[in-house]
Amino acid sequence: MNKKEEIETPTAKQQVPFRNFPMVPKVVFGRGSFDQLGDILLPNRKSADAPMIFLVDDVFEGTDLVGRLPVIFQDQLIFISADEEPSTTQVDTLVARIKADHEEEASGIIGIGGGTLLDLAKAVSIMLNNKGSSSEYQGWDLVQRPSYYHVGIPTISGTGAEVSRTTVLSGPKRKLGINSDYSTFDQVILDPDLTQGVPKDQWFYTGMDCYIHCIESLQGTYLNAFSQSYGDISLQLCRDVFLGDLSPEESRDKLMMASWHGGMSIAYSQVGVAHAMSYGLSFVLGIRHGLGNCLVFQHLEEFYPKGVAEFKQMMAKHDVILPSGICKHLSEEELDQIVDIALGMVPLWENALGPDWQSKVSPEDLKRIYRKI
């Protein structure tokens, strides 16, 4: 090897664009760990006048959980309905309210609930320190300034929102995430006890969000050893929960960890066809994300044959019957809008079908699938 080669070889290696993505720096796992929240928040309080803002799913209003919240000083507790998907309008309204209610800047944001509340907590923490509307940041790496300190506490398992760098929002024109390194939570508390009492259908749909994450990640063109290691673990945990014979405690523990690993599996990879198509259903028809994924996935045998077959086994085991006739009365204009939104999720299609994905799927192909739902 000559001197010129010795100089150029390491330089070429340094130019490889490996992703340098953030991970949640602190996490607590265990039944009853929610009661450590006060101690966890204390070192992150700026002053007695700088409040912690608790965004809590209103399903917990009037329950014992509220009495366990470490609300002190000028802290603010805001109950939020999770009946609808989070939106940019909702985020902007919350940010304006928090700023108007407090003279001091907030110490942090704590989101307690499912994916909706966790995504709202991420978005609000970002927008408290960034100008304009949250709709201006829908996309990839558009956030310029760091978020406020924010904590995620899931009360249902499956979305992976507790670990991802994405906060998915419905905006004026589209449903698209704020994908940013600043979205990732500073602290997560994983307490399986908080998932007790989740309605069966919601438990299944949200759990299937995790299962579908794994199928799409593990069969995607973006697959690598990092994402596969997490995806394999998550997929096996999902099978244990939805096809095994576990105690309720074991099921809650394992599904919570499946959600965590499933979220990590797409951090260095991506989801695929079901998620792309569910975005259109959610934006136009208001269908919740987990249910939307299930409605689409059941008809994706041509893309994920083994995954769809196993999904239907899980449905049968838990006596789950999905709604039907959802798209039966859609006009051509509405169907075109749903398809346009789905096809706009380019990274998802590239992961599913490769860089030449447009030659492998057409608007008519998607319309054919939507008409079955």
Secondary structure, DSSP 4 states (H G I P E B T S, - for coil): --HHHHHHHHHHHHT---------SEEEESTTGGGGHHHHHGGG---TTS-EEEEEEGGGTTSHHHHTS---TT-EEEEE--SS--BHHHHHHHHHHHHHH-SSPPSEEEEEESHHHHHHHHHHHHHTTS-S-GGGG-EES---SPPPPEEEEESS-SS-TTT-SEEEEE-SS-EEEEE-TTTS-SEEEE-GGGGTT--HHHHHHHHHHHHHHHHHHHTSTT--HHHHHHHHHHHHHHHHHHHS---HHHHHHHHHHHHHHHHHHTTSS---HHHHHHHHHHHHH---HHHHHHHHHTT-TTT-HHHHHHHHHHHHHTT------TTTT--HHHHHHHHHHHHT-HHHHHHHH-TTGGGT--HHHHHHHHTT-
